[in-house]
């Protein structure tokens, strides 16, 4: 009963892999570094016509795309791991709010900034403006999230959730952790605790070193 994850080191598959590691479920990774060209994207095409990662194939053969959906689904399928507030929990509404906010407002920016030519064409100046403005937009969104939550040990309180895993990975992307720490210091303190979890120390070193 093994899960299959289509993903890559340092990518949006990493929080999914981290969740599976904490759950203790067996999984294998089909490495597909989709930002390195068409051949890599073609690896994902059989399971996701968007040719994007992450993709989770369940032991029953069901395909799930979209990192937030995968994380919420895994938490619901494995309640024994206690990686999400259950329905009726006072934290549930904010959990769903921020699990939607991260991909909608932050993750989505990387489709543009990773390949600015998609919108700017071959104009180097336009590409540079897109990269700068998307970095500023990402930073602004983190600052908005910081202003709206009250982290404790983790983002939603004393207990770790898949939201912590999601933010711990996304905050490592541009504008990177130094700026994240400046604009979201309370969230930064929480994700540093995620970085330091003994259960994930070897995992981080392998899948998101540095």
C-alpha positions, 0 to 999 in steps of 0.5 A, a space after each residue: 500500500 504505497 503512495 507515489 509522489 511525482 515531485 522534485 527536491 526543493 519543490 512543492 512536492 516537499 511538504 507532501 513528502 514531509 507529511 507522508 514521512 510524519 504519517 509513516 506511510 510508505 511512498 516512492 518519488 518519481 523525480 520530475 524537475 519540471 522547470 528543467 525542460 519539456 522532457 521532465 514535464 513529460 514525465 508528469 503528463 501521464 498523471 497530470 495534463 498540466 505537467 506540473 508537480 506535485 502529483 499524488 497517486 494513492 495506493 488505490 490508484 487515484 490521482 490527486 493534484 494541487 499541493 494544498 488539496 493533497 495535504 488536506 486529503 492526507 491529513 484527513 486520511 490519516 487522523 492518527 497523525 493529527 496533522 490538521 484540525 478536525 471539523 468542529 475544532 476552533 482552528 479549522 476555519 483558519 486552517 482552511 483559510 490559510 491552506 487556500 491563501 498560500 497557493 492562491 496568493 503566493 504559490 501561484 506567483 512562481 508560475 510567472 516568476 520562474 519563467 517570466 518569458 511566459 508573460 514578458 516574451 523575450 524582453 529582458 527588461 520586462 522579465 526583470 520587472 516581473 521578477 522584482 514585482 512578483 518577489 515584492 508581491 510574495 513578501 506582501 502576502 506573507 506580511 498580510 498573513 503575519 498580521 492575521 494570525 497569532 502563532 504559538 509553538 506552530 502557526 495555529 497553536 501548540 500542535 503541528 499541522 500540514 500548514 506548518 509544513 507548507 509554509 516551511 517549504 514555501 518560505 524558502 523560495 523567493 524572497 527567501 528566508 532572510 526577507 521572510 524573517 524580516 516581514 513575518 518574524 512570528 511565522 519565521 520562529 514557528 517554521 524554524 521549529 518545523 525545520 528543527 523537528 527531529 523526525 524531519 532532520 534527515 528528510 530536510 537534509 535530503 529534500 531541501 538542503 540549505 
